[in-house]
Amino acid sequence: MPEAAFFDYVRGRSEVVPEGYREDGLRAYRYLVHLGAAQMIDAQFPEVRKRLGEPGWHELIAAFVRESAWDSHFYGDLTDAFIVFLDQQRAAP
């Protein structure tokens, strides 16, 4: 399914550029998704960014975008998905 390959690439789950897309265009989408997620999460949880520092913060955002079950088209829904993601990370061995 082409849509799944698109979303997998944009979320960082795959590095395979789906047929019919250009890598530079998809990298722009990936950047914008990560930027939007980072901004929305930072607005709600600024202390997390401060505690982790920039490298840790970027790793956390990349992991959240890649691994979370966030499937809403609205960035405003990220808060709940982020809390669930953090709970899952804490529960993981």
N, C-alpha and C positions, 0 to 999 in steps of 0.2 A: 504494500500500500504506500503510494508516494507521500501521503500526508504524514504517516508515521515516520518515514525516513527524514522528512523535513524537520519535524519536531525533535526527533532524536539528535539531529545535527545541531539545531539551534540550542537545545538544552545541554549540549556537551556529552550526550550519551554515545555519540558516534562521531568519527572523524571522516566518514565516507560521505562525499558530496553526492546527494541524490541526483539522479539523471534529470536533466532539464533545468538545473540550477547552476549558478556560477559561485565559486568558492568565495569570492570577494563580497558578493551580495549576501550570502549566508553568514559570513563572518560579521557583517554589519548587523544583521538580525540578532545574532548571538550576543553581540556587544550590547545592543539596545535592551534585550531581555534581561541580561545581567545587571545593566545599569538601572533599569526600572525597578528590579527586585531589590537591589542594594539600597536605592533611595527610599523606597517604601519601608523596608525593614529598618533602616537606620533611623527614619523618622519616628518609629514606634519603639525601637530598642537601642537608643544611642549608647547606652552603657555597655552593650555587648561589643560594639565596635571598639570602644575605648579600651576595654579589658583585653581584647584579642590582639590589638594592634593591626596595622594595615595588611601584612601578609596573612595573618590568621583570619582576618575579616574576609578577604577575597577568597580564601580557601573555603570558608563556611558558606558564602554566597554561592560559589560554584557548586559545592556539594548539594546545597538546598535546591538549586535550579535543576541539577542533574538527577537527583535521587528522590525528591519529594513527590508526593501524589498531587501536587498543585496542578489543577487542570482548568481553573477558571480563566476566562478572558479578561478579568478585571484585576488590576494590581491591588485594588482595595481589599480583595479577599486573601491577600498574602499573609496577613497577620495570623489568622487562624491556622493556615497551612504551615506557617513557620513554627508556631508553638507545637503543633503535632510533630513536625520534623525534629525539633529539639528533644521532645519527649522520647521519640524513637531512637535518637542518637544516644541519649542517656541510658536507655534500656538495653542497647546493643552491647554484647560482651567485649 
